[in-house]
């Protein structure tokens, strides 16, 4: 009888271990699928749920600051005629690592698209280069938002844009204190 009890205990421990491994692999598989879908998905619509704004650098909202955008490189050979095309847009927010701009010009971003942006913030002019990494289609106002990651910024440019963004942030903070807005 004791041998049977010991065998039953061993078998139940083995079954419990196998179930635990299956659960661990299932969660890991879901994690990998979620990670893969985030990497592949470069476009979204406003009907999709957006992820929390978890970024490494603080962002300043500029509320439709005009900018000039130039397409400088399109990886898709079918879009080569768009190279050096210029159009106007509005910067929604900016950080030291990237920005989001809105425009009416719709182009695919499944392949790599490099742009040059000319923008003025507080009478400081910036010419920034970056890669479009995200596209959001806003159906209500028919505008498209593009997320840009800056590339090849020198340390001097990073310091300069940081100073300007800090200045804008301090002015906004003073206004909010003055008018009691938080």
Steps between C-alpha positions, in 0.01 A plus 500: 500500500786742584663444159169581328465824704856607418446427131172699508678797660783488243254476210296794635818711534600415142153593373510828696845581355383427145193723546720779640733474198206513260368814670843665492546422129149627422569834669840526333345425158236772554775741604701426183192535277413837659859619462509388136170671417627828648816476289317421177212745539614838377157645432192546712166669488337713765247222559778277635596532862822690545771399739601714795739783426811328636802672349852565612486877439248758614274644230373852457168557326531781245137520382528511122841659453548532119787308343637418156559131431725364225506132405870421467502119471232244422602138518214391274624536138141559377496825698827641362311782323410637845865558594563870579124567510423778745177562685380688804378352822460582867712373786281368778771416752877480513773352718875473472462161332208557262172667422150449373371703207161522331434557131259420218765325289448123517784266412585144606748442780531122486846551352761739635424868439753770594399865524644841571294741710540875520336644809523810714440485873521824701685673215759219489519327163568127478570275202459144621533169320319187605322181412123467500428216738125529546190609314160578652203570279247738658176452313308783668713785368661305212848576626778249535741502792853372452744412777862589423816376669789742454821360352860619493446787745821643633542554871497874437160475324361288785612756756355785294159337457496401869557862602221624275257232620584580862431867428160413346416273793588769755283756318207258497550428869502873582177548303331211675600634841387850404158380386464221756503223243679178585 
